């Protein structure tokens, strides 16, 4: 009954009562409007509170955040998705191992005999030496830091066979005093793999060898090493662009106080890192590999990768599992757990088939897996319908993390399940993520790079060293190859099939 109908029906009421009722109705309407406003404010605060709770719940076990970002004293409860193998801890039977006993690859440089104490000064020592035998052998592995100074004499002579012509030997150095390749290689090794600053390298060289080397000389050694790698890095980039499977990732890198991005690429053997100001498509193009790549690219779901239309996309499932764990912890929706179990079951089944020599799923088994996958996604979408459009707000309503994840599972299923439809594709992108770890360690230990030039020099050298290291080539020897001008033949030897 409206206000007009109310007063027409009860017209016999005194005017004072009617005015009082009208006043009450006006106050009730005002209170209703106020309550509606409060309800809307409460819903907004609830949504903001949920977002903050979800943000605070993120750590290394349910997001892409590194373990170093976990809050002090709040180490997350282990959420390992691995199942017990039933094996005892430690190295298994047949494991090659990496202990010191495996360094016995050459004859000892010297032998020291250890006689019983009572034999010291005995007159029969020589006779016993002829009859004695070795009871046991022990090996000590050590290094000697010995500075070596080589004087190069430039010989001048008069040749009688050339009519007294004066001949002068060629000078091997560019100046009167010069640091050798070994010392330069050591400086580069400390700067890159050692993550040691220029000033600290100077102190170490002084302490080890007594050489008063300058910071400028160390810097020149690093730049000279990068210049010597130009053709080698170009060759590596070409090989990566022509590879069948490429792991790619990007990570932030501080250069002179400004955030830059390292774009990393690996085919499992050869590695390349490039420093760019941009994280997205522009930075990827400037890195000079992905625009020519036409194979399978394994990456996270960063949208810029989808712009490379010639690439066959494969998405990292380690990222997906962490997202599913985070959604389970913050929403409690059962479909997230079922999806985790399904993905791990597909992975385990694939490993069993590969161990038996197979390279694909039987048709009926894969159909069952795919149907279960689609069923879980459909269940999730039913629980999380698109939000209604608010006529008072512009733009599309926010879908939320859960719906966005579900739509990705639905729309990019072929890329997420590439590891199962193509057995050459791994389950995750750990290869590319491992490539980035050293740069993150360097940033934590030594701070930011001062210039983009210096940052790229570091990345070029590390690209070369990580490529050779994956083939168990001694890192110091690899740097010496650069100063000797033989780094390109060295990395080319890693691909003997290319001739």
Legacy VTK file of the C-alpha trace (Angstrom):
# vtk DataFile Version 3.0
C-alpha trace
ASCII
DATASET POLYDATA
POINTS 499 float
0.000 0.000 0.000
1.504 3.306 -1.093
1.513 6.514 0.942
-1.298 8.068 -1.138
-3.561 5.016 -0.762
-2.787 4.912 2.973
-4.017 8.451 3.652
-7.047 8.098 1.369
-8.122 5.007 3.305
-7.578 6.604 6.712
-8.705 10.139 5.855
-10.615 10.377 9.131
-7.326 10.522 11.104
-6.445 13.877 12.640
-4.010 16.011 10.668
-1.409 15.846 13.436
-1.374 12.033 13.263
-1.140 12.111 9.468
1.808 14.528 9.640
3.460 12.317 12.248
3.045 9.242 10.040
4.442 11.113 7.044
7.436 12.132 9.091
8.023 8.499 10.142
7.731 7.313 6.533
10.297 9.903 5.403
12.688 8.813 8.170
12.240 5.125 7.253
13.031 5.889 3.610
16.141 7.767 4.641
17.179 4.862 6.866
16.555 2.406 4.023
18.762 4.458 1.703
21.425 4.685 4.429
21.290 0.917 4.997
21.649 0.246 1.295
24.672 2.522 1.193
26.151 0.756 4.235
25.485 -2.656 2.688
27.289 -1.599 -0.484
30.185 -0.236 1.592
30.344 -3.484 3.603
30.477 -5.556 0.416
33.262 -3.332 -0.925
35.223 -3.684 2.327
34.663 -7.436 2.328
36.036 -7.673 -1.205
39.044 -5.515 -0.293
39.634 -7.563 2.847
39.529 -10.798 0.834
42.038 -9.397 -1.654
44.377 -8.369 1.168
44.045 -11.777 2.822
44.839 -13.473 -0.471
47.819 -11.204 -1.031
49.164 -11.869 2.456
48.706 -15.607 1.970
51.018 -15.661 -1.052
54.480 -17.119 -0.594
56.812 -19.485 -2.418
54.583 -22.552 -2.083
51.453 -21.142 -3.746
52.775 -18.475 -6.128
55.775 -17.592 -8.272
57.364 -15.649 -5.422
60.911 -16.868 -4.611
61.637 -18.448 -1.194
63.756 -15.408 -0.288
60.587 -13.270 -0.291
58.921 -15.303 2.471
58.352 -13.234 5.593
60.936 -13.729 8.368
59.801 -16.295 10.916
56.862 -17.395 8.775
58.311 -20.251 6.781
55.366 -21.849 4.967
54.262 -25.325 5.888
55.698 -27.725 3.306
53.146 -28.321 0.561
55.176 -30.725 -1.548
53.105 -32.482 -4.171
55.573 -35.364 -4.368
54.547 -38.745 -3.066
56.912 -40.989 -1.039
59.136 -43.121 -3.271
59.866 -45.727 -0.617
63.610 -45.327 -1.168
66.108 -44.645 1.587
67.509 -41.099 1.886
70.817 -40.287 0.173
72.485 -41.545 -2.975
70.986 -44.685 -4.479
72.864 -47.799 -5.597
74.680 -47.121 -8.868
74.769 -43.354 -8.291
78.016 -41.965 -9.741
78.487 -39.417 -6.997
80.616 -36.296 -6.951
82.947 -36.927 -3.991
86.674 -36.267 -3.868
87.552 -39.863 -4.763
86.242 -39.179 -8.264
89.003 -36.615 -8.823
91.605 -39.383 -9.269
91.970 -38.852 -12.983
95.733 -38.346 -13.166
98.995 -39.489 -11.622
100.043 -37.727 -8.401
102.438 -34.796 -8.760
104.529 -35.969 -5.826
104.702 -38.926 -3.450
105.510 -38.579 0.245
106.420 -41.679 2.260
105.413 -41.902 5.902
107.619 -44.300 7.914
106.973 -45.446 11.480
108.300 -42.985 14.036
110.777 -45.537 15.464
112.453 -45.825 12.053
113.799 -42.275 12.156
117.591 -42.429 12.275
117.723 -46.244 12.075
120.790 -47.649 10.327
118.778 -50.389 8.641
116.440 -47.868 6.941
117.782 -48.556 3.423
117.557 -52.314 3.873
113.985 -52.042 5.115
113.112 -49.793 2.196
113.967 -52.622 -0.225
111.829 -55.106 1.732
109.013 -52.737 2.762
105.660 -52.313 1.056
102.881 -49.752 1.005
100.297 -50.571 3.658
97.822 -47.925 2.490
97.548 -44.934 0.156
95.877 -41.629 0.879
95.404 -38.784 -1.571
95.475 -35.080 -0.769
94.041 -32.601 -3.256
95.343 -29.067 -2.963
96.064 -25.968 -5.030
99.055 -23.643 -5.120
98.530 -19.933 -5.775
101.876 -19.154 -7.342
102.384 -15.916 -9.316
104.334 -16.416 -12.531
106.232 -13.535 -14.126
107.446 -14.155 -17.670
110.043 -11.876 -19.213
109.759 -11.646 -23.000
113.101 -10.770 -24.587
112.720 -9.249 -28.058
115.850 -10.480 -29.849
117.576 -8.307 -32.443
120.216 -9.802 -34.747
122.050 -9.228 -38.018
121.436 -12.010 -40.543
124.531 -12.996 -42.554
122.340 -14.889 -45.019
120.404 -11.700 -45.805
123.371 -9.485 -46.467
123.615 -8.156 -42.936
119.927 -7.270 -42.704
118.832 -6.403 -39.164
116.040 -8.680 -37.907
113.887 -8.091 -34.804
111.618 -10.638 -33.091
107.897 -9.907 -32.820
106.555 -8.503 -29.561
103.801 -10.737 -28.095
102.435 -8.025 -25.763
100.825 -4.677 -26.395
102.813 -2.836 -23.732
105.916 -3.165 -21.559
103.986 -4.569 -18.592
100.783 -6.527 -19.028
98.664 -8.964 -17.047
98.458 -12.441 -18.554
95.413 -14.337 -19.790
95.265 -16.552 -16.728
94.961 -13.616 -14.344
92.400 -11.913 -16.578
90.403 -15.156 -16.767
90.464 -15.431 -12.964
89.116 -11.870 -12.643
86.280 -12.663 -15.073
85.500 -15.913 -13.242
85.285 -14.129 -9.880
83.109 -11.372 -11.331
80.628 -13.697 -13.042
80.391 -17.078 -11.338
81.816 -15.747 -8.090
79.435 -12.737 -7.952
82.335 -10.721 -6.523
82.510 -6.938 -6.922
85.401 -5.188 -8.677
86.752 -3.781 -5.416
86.689 -7.171 -3.698
88.392 -8.832 -6.692
91.163 -6.257 -6.403
91.622 -7.171 -2.730
91.605 -10.907 -3.468
94.244 -10.637 -6.213
96.407 -8.523 -3.910
96.035 -11.017 -1.079
96.627 -14.128 -3.197
99.412 -13.042 -5.517
100.669 -9.675 -4.317
99.678 -7.970 -7.584
98.348 -4.415 -7.181
95.757 -4.690 -9.944
93.403 -1.760 -10.513
89.615 -1.804 -10.741
89.918 -0.387 -14.255
92.045 -3.339 -15.341
89.475 -5.784 -13.989
86.710 -3.918 -15.815
88.704 -4.040 -19.057
89.206 -7.788 -18.644
85.441 -8.294 -18.356
84.756 -6.071 -21.369
87.498 -7.810 -23.368
85.938 -11.171 -22.542
82.536 -9.976 -23.739
84.016 -8.622 -26.977
85.771 -11.939 -27.580
82.392 -13.671 -27.270
80.539 -11.645 -29.931
80.598 -14.313 -32.646
80.032 -17.055 -30.056
76.915 -15.382 -28.648
75.568 -14.803 -32.169
76.043 -18.508 -32.909
74.264 -19.496 -29.689
71.320 -17.208 -30.511
71.046 -18.708 -33.995
71.035 -22.231 -32.583
68.345 -21.329 -30.056
66.182 -19.715 -32.746
66.378 -22.929 -34.793
65.802 -25.322 -31.888
62.775 -27.607 -31.651
62.039 -26.862 -27.972
62.907 -23.640 -26.182
62.477 -22.741 -22.522
61.942 -19.010 -21.970
61.461 -16.840 -18.905
62.045 -13.284 -17.687
63.009 -11.800 -14.346
63.609 -8.349 -12.903
67.169 -7.008 -12.680
68.224 -3.759 -11.048
70.430 -1.562 -13.253
71.504 1.755 -11.720
68.472 1.816 -9.443
65.989 1.202 -12.251
64.232 -2.101 -12.830
65.231 -3.832 -16.055
64.453 -7.343 -17.249
66.611 -10.322 -18.070
65.080 -12.427 -20.851
66.464 -15.952 -20.588
66.311 -18.760 -23.154
67.604 -22.321 -23.127
67.193 -25.438 -25.231
68.519 -27.590 -22.388
72.142 -27.229 -23.478
72.795 -23.785 -24.907
71.763 -20.737 -22.853
71.304 -17.054 -23.567
70.354 -14.076 -21.395
69.633 -10.539 -22.563
69.077 -7.360 -20.498
66.262 -5.076 -21.699
64.329 -2.133 -20.278
61.003 -3.751 -21.199
59.556 -6.990 -19.909
56.960 -7.539 -22.619
56.890 -8.052 -26.355
59.235 -5.161 -27.153
61.935 -6.492 -24.836
61.509 -10.025 -26.203
61.991 -8.774 -29.763
65.123 -6.825 -28.828
66.581 -9.983 -27.260
66.784 -11.254 -30.838
65.633 -14.885 -30.656
61.867 -15.354 -30.293
60.903 -13.434 -33.415
62.712 -16.111 -35.482
61.665 -19.112 -33.390
59.096 -21.538 -34.849
59.351 -24.520 -32.503
57.689 -25.326 -29.183
58.134 -22.574 -26.606
57.739 -23.494 -22.925
56.865 -20.467 -20.779
54.586 -19.126 -18.079
51.304 -17.515 -19.033
52.702 -13.998 -19.493
50.461 -12.557 -22.215
53.314 -11.136 -24.321
54.390 -14.626 -25.369
51.037 -15.196 -27.063
51.923 -12.495 -29.620
54.456 -14.842 -31.226
52.124 -16.586 -33.658
54.777 -18.860 -35.220
55.588 -20.399 -31.833
53.818 -23.554 -30.654
52.978 -22.708 -27.054
53.435 -24.946 -24.023
52.565 -23.601 -20.570
54.399 -24.405 -17.347
52.349 -26.638 -15.067
54.451 -25.865 -11.994
53.008 -22.339 -12.132
49.534 -23.803 -12.572
49.874 -26.106 -9.555
50.895 -23.199 -7.336
47.868 -21.207 -8.498
45.571 -24.147 -7.808
47.028 -24.539 -4.311
46.480 -20.837 -3.626
42.861 -20.996 -4.840
42.201 -24.069 -2.695
43.603 -22.360 0.401
41.573 -19.176 -0.162
38.299 -20.582 -1.524
38.120 -24.206 -0.395
36.558 -25.239 -3.728
37.012 -28.984 -4.258
37.585 -28.797 -8.012
41.034 -27.258 -7.414
42.165 -30.364 -5.494
40.768 -32.672 -8.147
42.639 -30.770 -10.866
45.926 -30.997 -8.927
45.511 -34.751 -8.506
44.608 -35.200 -12.184
47.618 -33.259 -13.492
50.003 -35.205 -11.268
48.378 -38.485 -12.315
48.838 -37.606 -16.004
52.469 -36.715 -15.307
53.096 -39.986 -13.464
51.408 -42.042 -16.184
53.520 -40.341 -18.841
56.709 -41.165 -16.917
55.660 -44.824 -16.637
55.005 -45.025 -20.378
58.352 -43.386 -21.203
60.168 -45.758 -18.831
58.639 -48.641 -20.767
59.861 -47.154 -24.062
56.595 -45.549 -25.168
56.149 -42.057 -26.588
52.396 -41.438 -26.446
49.285 -42.247 -24.426
46.951 -45.002 -25.629
43.912 -43.364 -27.246
41.385 -44.591 -24.671
43.553 -43.578 -21.721
44.104 -40.086 -23.077
40.384 -39.689 -23.871
39.569 -40.566 -20.259
42.107 -38.040 -18.955
40.826 -35.268 -21.238
37.183 -35.942 -20.360
38.018 -35.749 -16.660
39.906 -32.499 -17.247
36.946 -30.946 -19.090
34.541 -32.155 -16.397
36.563 -30.506 -13.614
36.748 -27.227 -15.529
32.979 -27.313 -16.198
32.321 -27.889 -12.491
34.501 -24.925 -11.587
32.812 -22.654 -14.125
29.399 -23.612 -12.767
30.507 -22.643 -9.246
32.000 -19.350 -10.452
29.659 -17.695 -12.978
30.620 -14.343 -14.519
29.739 -11.410 -12.237
26.668 -9.357 -13.202
27.250 -6.039 -14.881
26.642 -2.999 -12.664
24.715 -0.410 -14.722
26.148 2.356 -12.563
29.777 1.457 -13.383
31.670 1.722 -16.642
33.626 -1.126 -18.157
33.451 -4.850 -17.635
33.089 -6.187 -14.098
36.177 -7.793 -12.573
36.113 -11.568 -13.007
38.321 -12.390 -10.040
41.269 -14.779 -9.807
39.215 -17.975 -9.717
37.219 -17.285 -12.884
40.312 -16.056 -14.737
42.115 -19.282 -13.815
39.169 -21.396 -14.959
38.886 -19.586 -18.281
42.605 -20.144 -18.852
42.154 -23.856 -18.092
39.312 -23.939 -20.596
40.717 -21.761 -23.372
44.397 -22.785 -23.216
43.988 -26.465 -22.488
46.091 -27.521 -25.498
49.064 -25.450 -24.275
48.683 -26.583 -20.658
48.447 -30.237 -21.685
51.207 -30.051 -24.300
53.427 -32.118 -22.002
50.933 -34.987 -22.327
50.187 -34.768 -26.053
53.878 -34.360 -26.984
56.220 -36.428 -24.828
59.231 -34.294 -25.841
57.735 -31.429 -23.812
58.403 -31.495 -20.045
55.830 -30.873 -17.334
57.312 -27.540 -16.208
59.624 -24.698 -17.145
62.280 -25.379 -14.510
65.053 -25.292 -17.122
64.458 -21.574 -17.783
63.897 -20.763 -14.115
67.221 -22.378 -13.157
68.887 -20.188 -15.777
67.755 -17.093 -13.857
68.885 -18.147 -10.386
72.479 -16.983 -10.692
71.461 -13.465 -11.712
69.122 -13.230 -8.718
71.897 -14.424 -6.408
74.257 -11.851 -7.870
71.738 -9.080 -7.263
71.272 -10.159 -3.634
75.021 -10.423 -2.983
76.509 -7.586 -5.020
73.555 -5.255 -5.503
72.581 -3.610 -8.764
74.594 -3.172 -11.942
75.704 0.367 -12.656
75.195 0.366 -16.427
73.239 -1.564 -19.015
76.539 -2.214 -20.821
77.994 -3.872 -17.739
74.807 -5.858 -17.146
74.820 -7.190 -20.721
78.530 -8.059 -20.433
77.694 -10.127 -17.367
74.783 -11.833 -19.185
76.832 -12.614 -22.318
79.643 -14.176 -20.317
77.227 -16.139 -18.118
75.347 -17.357 -21.208
78.601 -18.800 -22.557
79.747 -20.259 -19.227
76.382 -21.878 -18.449
76.312 -23.370 -21.956
79.769 -24.920 -21.581
79.129 -25.953 -17.987
76.132 -28.051 -19.036
78.685 -30.165 -20.971
80.983 -30.429 -17.915
83.641 -28.156 -19.385
85.881 -26.570 -16.742
84.702 -22.994 -16.267
88.165 -21.472 -15.943
89.322 -23.305 -19.083
86.231 -22.013 -20.903
87.201 -18.417 -20.104
90.786 -19.066 -21.237
89.330 -20.199 -24.573
87.791 -16.745 -24.930
91.102 -14.946 -24.383
92.794 -17.402 -26.747
90.175 -16.709 -29.427
88.850 -20.293 -29.511
85.488 -19.953 -27.722
83.455 -20.353 -30.932
85.064 -23.692 -31.938
84.567 -24.828 -28.344
80.795 -24.258 -28.291
80.476 -25.546 -31.858
82.035 -28.785 -30.668
79.069 -29.143 -28.340
76.936 -29.719 -31.443
79.007 -32.241 -33.441
75.953 -33.133 -35.551
76.289 -29.722 -37.231
79.645 -30.750 -38.668
LINES 1 500
499 0 1 2 3 4 5 6 7 8 9 10 11 12 13 14 15 16 17 18 19 20 21 22 23 24 25 26 27 28 29 30 31 32 33 34 35 36 37 38 39 40 41 42 43 44 45 46 47 48 49 50 51 52 53 54 55 56 57 58 59 60 61 62 63 64 65 66 67 68 69 70 71 72 73 74 75 76 77 78 79 80 81 82 83 84 85 86 87 88 89 90 91 92 93 94 95 96 97 98 99 100 101 102 103 104 105 106 107 108 109 110 111 112 113 114 115 116 117 118 119 120 121 122 123 124 125 126 127 128 129 130 131 132 133 134 135 136 137 138 139 140 141 142 143 144 145 146 147 148 149 150 151 152 153 154 155 156 157 158 159 160 161 162 163 164 165 166 167 168 169 170 171 172 173 174 175 176 177 178 179 180 181 182 183 184 185 186 187 188 189 190 191 192 193 194 195 196 197 198 199 200 201 202 203 204 205 206 207 208 209 210 211 212 213 214 215 216 217 218 219 220 221 222 223 224 225 226 227 228 229 230 231 232 233 234 235 236 237 238 239 240 241 242 243 244 245 246 247 248 249 250 251 252 253 254 255 256 257 258 259 260 261 262 263 264 265 266 267 268 269 270 271 272 273 274 275 276 277 278 279 280 281 282 283 284 285 286 287 288 289 290 291 292 293 294 295 296 297 298 299 300 301 302 303 304 305 306 307 308 309 310 311 312 313 314 315 316 317 318 319 320 321 322 323 324 325 326 327 328 329 330 331 332 333 334 335 336 337 338 339 340 341 342 343 344 345 346 347 348 349 350 351 352 353 354 355 356 357 358 359 360 361 362 363 364 365 366 367 368 369 370 371 372 373 374 375 376 377 378 379 380 381 382 383 384 385 386 387 388 389 390 391 392 393 394 395 396 397 398 399 400 401 402 403 404 405 406 407 408 409 410 411 412 413 414 415 416 417 418 419 420 421 422 423 424 425 426 427 428 429 430 431 432 433 434 435 436 437 438 439 440 441 442 443 444 445 446 447 448 449 450 451 452 453 454 455 456 457 458 459 460 461 462 463 464 465 466 467 468 469 470 471 472 473 474 475 476 477 478 479 480 481 482 483 484 485 486 487 488 489 490 491 492 493 494 495 496 497 498
